[in-house]
Amino acid sequence: MVDPEVTPTPPPEPEPPSKEELRLAMKAFRKRFKLTRLDDESRMGYGPMSSGQQSGIVAITPPDQFSDAVWKELANQGKLKYDGGGLYSLVES
């Protein structure tokens, strides 16, 4: 039987990410985004002697060295946009 006077304590709320952690995560995201686009543009068919197409990559999976809470917080702050399926994109300002 369950004692009605004993209520289970809820799990503690996780601590929100620090400003420094958010800054580092945003820096890592921008770098990964830039490198992913450059890698895509370095394929055959892109370049100055071709039709001049640019990368069609608009969203990436964020670096996994930061927790999901960090990416959700950056999306809540409007710095990133969640595009579904674990993909995030930069918000144009």
TORSEFI-442079 format. One line per 2 residues: their letters; for each residue z, y, x of N, C-alpha, C. Coordinates in Angstrom, 3 decimals. Example, Ala and Ser with C-alpha at 12.3 -4.5 7.8 and 13.67 -1.06 7.14 Angstrom:
<nodes>
as) 7.800,-5.690,13.190,7.800,-4.500,12.300,7.800,-3.300,13.200 | 7.080,-2.250,12.850,7.140,-1.060,13.670,7.870,0.030,12.900
</nodes>
This chain:
<nodes>
mv) 0.000,-1.183,0.817,0.000,0.000,0.000,0.000,1.243,0.858 | -0.556,2.289,0.306,-0.619,3.553,1.006,0.529,4.424,0.534
dp) 1.259,4.955,1.489,2.378,5.841,1.168,1.814,7.200,0.760 | 2.089,7.680,-0.480,1.497,8.939,-0.936,2.003,10.162,-0.178
ev) 3.146,10.044,0.487,3.688,11.180,1.219,3.046,11.341,2.591 | 2.414,10.301,3.085,1.769,10.360,4.395,0.280,10.628,4.170
tp) -0.155,11.797,4.574,-1.575,12.122,4.450,-2.198,12.060,5.832 | -3.369,11.493,5.913,-4.014,11.423,7.224,-4.422,12.830,7.678
tp) -4.258,13.062,8.970,-4.646,14.364,9.505,-6.141,14.369,9.751 | -6.806,15.441,9.363,-8.250,15.499,9.610,-8.521,15.609,11.102
pp) -9.666,15.103,11.525,-9.985,15.210,12.954,-10.091,16.680,13.347 | -9.710,16.999,14.575,-9.789,18.397,14.997,-11.238,18.872,15.038
ep) -11.443,20.120,14.663,-12.778,20.705,14.703,-13.226,20.836,16.155 | -14.463,20.462,16.465,-14.922,20.624,17.842,-14.975,22.111,18.192
ep) -14.677,22.390,19.423,-14.673,23.772,19.891,-16.106,24.286,19.941 | -16.350,25.505,19.441,-17.717,26.027,19.507,-18.131,26.262,20.955
ps) -19.427,26.196,21.228,-19.898,26.388,22.606,-19.563,27.798,23.111 | -19.267,27.897,24.391,-18.943,29.190,24.992,-20.213,30.023,25.162
ke) -20.039,31.323,25.338,-21.192,32.210,25.544,-21.953,31.818,26.800 | -21.217,31.429,27.834,-21.853,31.027,29.094,-22.690,29.762,28.881
el) -22.155,28.799,28.122,-22.892,27.566,27.853,-24.155,27.865,27.034 | -24.052,28.767,26.063,-25.211,29.149,25.262,-26.264,29.848,26.125
rl) -25.821,30.705,27.045,-26.742,31.411,27.927,-27.489,30.423,28.827 | -26.744,29.480,29.404,-27.370,28.480,30.287,-28.321,27.566,29.512
am) -27.943,27.210,28.284,-28.801,26.355,27.463,-30.099,27.078,27.118 | -30.001,28.356,26.794,-31.196,29.131,26.449,-32.128,29.252,27.658
ka) -31.535,29.450,28.837,-32.312,29.539,30.069,-33.031,28.211,30.334 | -32.316,27.096,30.162,-32.907,25.774,30.380,-34.018,25.505,29.356
fr) -33.806,25.945,28.108,-34.815,25.741,27.066,-36.091,26.506,27.414 | -35.954,27.771,27.798,-37.132,28.579,28.144,-37.908,27.954,29.308
kr) -37.181,27.465,30.302,-37.827,26.855,31.467,-38.573,25.584,31.057 | -37.934,24.725,30.272,-38.580,23.485,29.824,-39.799,23.797,28.970
fk) -39.675,24.808,28.090,-40.788,25.195,27.224,-41.979,25.675,28.060 | -41.698,26.525,29.037,-42.751,27.060,29.902,-43.435,25.935,30.690
lt) -42.640,25.041,31.273,-43.213,23.943,32.060,-44.009,22.972,31.201 | -43.549,22.732,29.988,-44.275,21.834,29.080,-45.632,22.417,28.728
rl) -45.659,23.714,28.437,-46.936,24.368,28.124,-47.866,24.388,29.339 | -47.315,24.691,30.532,-48.146,24.694,31.743,-48.714,23.313,32.024
dd) -47.910,22.279,31.816,-48.371,20.915,32.024,-49.512,20.583,31.066 | -49.365,21.011,29.813,-50.405,20.760,28.826,-51.696,21.511,29.189
es) -51.557,22.742,29.664,-52.732,23.544,30.015,-53.421,23.065,31.290 | -52.726,22.276,32.117,-53.325,21.814,33.374,-54.246,20.614,33.169
rm) -54.343,20.123,31.937,-55.248,18.998,31.658,-56.697,19.427,31.805 | -57.567,18.472,31.882,-59.004,18.753,31.911,-59.389,19.437,30.606
gy) -60.276,20.393,30.693,-60.741,21.082,29.493,-60.108,22.440,29.316 | -59.051,22.719,30.064,-58.435,24.031,30.048,-58.766,24.715,31.366
gp) -58.611,25.975,31.431,-58.778,26.669,32.696,-59.810,27.775,32.620 | -59.967,28.492,33.725,-60.851,29.661,33.734,-62.337,29.312,33.593
ms) -62.729,28.121,33.971,-64.144,27.763,33.920,-64.486,27.011,32.629 | -63.509,26.832,31.755,-63.763,26.138,30.489,-63.779,27.156,29.358
sg) -63.614,26.688,28.163,-63.683,27.573,26.997,-62.452,28.465,26.869 | -61.492,28.335,27.761,-60.334,29.211,27.772,-59.267,28.859,26.755
qq) -59.203,27.610,26.348,-58.194,27.210,25.375,-56.806,27.295,25.989 | -55.838,27.617,25.136,-54.452,27.623,25.584,-53.731,26.450,24.955
sg) -52.542,26.193,25.447,-51.738,25.090,24.948,-51.411,25.290,23.478 | -51.428,24.216,22.732,-51.072,24.256,21.321,-49.615,23.888,21.083
iv) -48.850,23.734,22.145,-47.439,23.346,22.019,-46.633,24.552,21.544 | -45.948,24.388,20.421,-45.135,25.474,19.883,-43.663,25.101,19.764
ai) -43.353,23.805,19.863,-41.963,23.348,19.761,-41.753,22.176,20.710 | -40.524,22.063,21.227,-40.200,20.978,22.158,-38.835,20.388,21.797
tp) -38.575,19.219,22.358,-37.238,18.636,22.288,-36.392,19.341,23.337 | -35.242,19.884,22.962,-34.444,20.634,23.937,-33.883,19.738,25.033
pd) -33.552,20.325,26.183,-32.958,19.535,27.272,-31.700,18.806,26.798 | -31.552,17.549,27.225,-30.434,16.744,26.720,-29.138,16.910,27.502
qf) -29.100,17.815,28.494,-27.843,18.016,29.212,-26.863,18.869,28.407 | -27.347,19.428,27.279,-26.488,20.195,26.382,-26.379,19.443,25.058
sd) -25.246,19.607,24.383,-25.008,18.876,23.138,-25.819,19.461,21.980 | -25.909,18.679,20.913,-26.613,19.135,19.714,-25.949,20.375,19.122
av) -24.626,20.485,19.285,-23.907,21.642,18.749,-24.403,22.940,19.384 | -24.783,22.888,20.647,-25.291,24.080,21.342,-26.613,24.514,20.719
wk) -27.514,23.568,20.479,-28.827,23.903,19.923,-28.696,24.377,18.483 | -27.789,23.771,17.726,-27.562,24.216,16.349,-27.003,25.630,16.322
el) -26.101,25.942,17.248,-25.532,27.286,17.309,-26.595,28.317,17.685 | -27.460,27.984,18.631,-28.544,28.900,19.001,-29.506,29.114,17.826
an) -29.727,28.071,17.032,-30.568,28.214,15.843,-29.861,29.079,14.800 | -28.553,28.894,14.646,-27.787,29.713,13.703,-27.792,31.180,14.110
qg) -27.805,31.452,15.407,-27.824,32.823,15.903,-29.219,33.439,15.822 | -30.232,32.636,15.508,-31.589,33.151,15.377,-32.360,33.222,16.677
kl) -31.844,32.600,17.728,-32.541,32.619,19.016,-33.572,31.495,19.111 | -33.323,30.405,18.397,-34.254,29.287,18.319,-34.500,28.976,16.850
ky) -35.596,28.272,16.581,-35.898,27.844,15.225,-35.977,26.323,15.223 | -35.238,25.690,14.299,-35.293,24.237,14.172,-36.531,23.877,13.363
dg) -37.422,23.073,13.958,-38.679,22.714,13.313,-38.668,21.305,12.730 | -37.533,20.636,12.752,-37.438,19.287,12.206,-37.761,18.243,13.260
gg) -37.258,17.068,13.061,-37.534,15.969,13.977,-36.955,16.147,15.364 | -35.918,16.983,15.488,-35.309,17.220,16.794,-36.049,18.236,17.646
ly) -37.031,18.930,17.083,-37.816,19.911,17.821,-37.334,21.324,17.517 | -37.337,22.143,18.550,-36.972,23.549,18.409,-38.073,24.401,19.018
sl) -38.226,25.609,18.498,-39.201,26.554,19.045,-38.518,27.880,19.296 | -39.133,28.675,20.164,-38.607,30.005,20.461,-38.930,30.928,19.299
ve) -38.012,31.828,19.020,-38.229,32.835,17.985,-38.842,34.055,18.654 | -39.979,34.477,18.150,-40.648,35.660,18.707,-39.875,36.887,18.275
s) -39.564,37.757,19.234,-38.834,38.968,18.847,-39.667,40.204,18.986
</nodes>
